[in-house]
Amino acid sequence: MKILITGFDPFGSYLINPSIEAVKLLPTKLLNVDIITLEVPTVLNQSIELVQQAIHHHQPDCVLSVGLAQGRQGLTIERVAININDFRIADNQNNQPIDTKVVEDGPDAYLLSVPIKAMMVKCLENNIPASISNTAGTFVCNHLAYGVAHLAKTQYPQMLTGFVHIPSVSESNDQAMSLQEVVRGLTCCLIAIIENQQHDFQISGGKED
């Protein structure tokens, strides 16, 4: 088995993007599974194209992308990606699409196929705050999550896809996660994927709002 895990380069006012910094610290082998890491540009279309090239080259069994969501608490494991680009800010090449589709003839949404509940449970068992999220936003994170899910649906039907948002990191603020905690959380997510490739846990992860 091979897992491709991606993180984004810095964007907007961020000089460092903890998503790629955490991804870089992951092991290259986990439970005898190859872990392949990739830095992705925070750019419309280019992000999908680069991951597509990596999929073609590595033929992974799973693609897990990681992005930054400032203000969220803990790791938020995404359930769904929608076919909408609605960028609040411009990307790293000044693209700012409003209400356009990620894939013109694609479905409105994809449910991501990694075992999201098992990932959440594995994090919580290891004292990493984690929850299920039902919105990946409408910026490049959702753009990539949808694009990779569409690639899986149309070209790689056996490939699992998923997305995890991480919060801002801090080594001094007790309210934030440290980079090492994020790395531990992503490692838990990878282990859960490896251990639960064919099924997910049937437990509640829903929200009232």
Phi, psi and omega in degrees: 000145175230139174238127173263123179238130186242153172223157184267153172285168180300150180214163178056232182270001183276123177279335178228137175252112184295344179296312180284329179296321178290317180300321180297335183270359180287152178291155178277348179219135181215120183051042179067019178251136178286129177250115183252128183251152183210132172270133186242138178287143176278070187218134175309134177068314181300324180299313179294317183298319181293318178294322177299318177298318180293322177297315180299321183284314188266338183053056182287157174276342181208142171240120177242118179258151184231136179219166182267132173229093182298137177098343176282157180254118179076188176282134175243118186265119189281139178267327192218148172236138185249156185272058181219133165253120178214079191280121176291325176234165178285152175281191186285359172237026175065022171279135176217071180292145178238117175056045171253167180269147172293313177233119190305317183254018182278164176293166183297328184201160171234136165279126183288148197259356175291158181284085190295323181289319177297323178295315178299313182298316181299320177296311182297323178298336181253023175061032174254120180298129183205150178206168176272136176246142179253013173213124176266014181080197179225018179263203187293334177300306178297320178307313181288318180301316179292315182300318180289322177298322178293320176300317179298315182297320189263336185231332186228070190296341180269355186274128174281147176226149180200170179214136177235126171267139176245153178279174170301149182249153179207143175263358184234337183271119182296340181275349182252161174276148172277162178299321180295325176294321177297317178300316177299319180295316178294325176297318176299318179299317180295317179299318180297321177296315181297319185278345186226049183294327188258352183205164176233166178286142176261075178229160182288135171221016185281171180227156179272347180235000000 
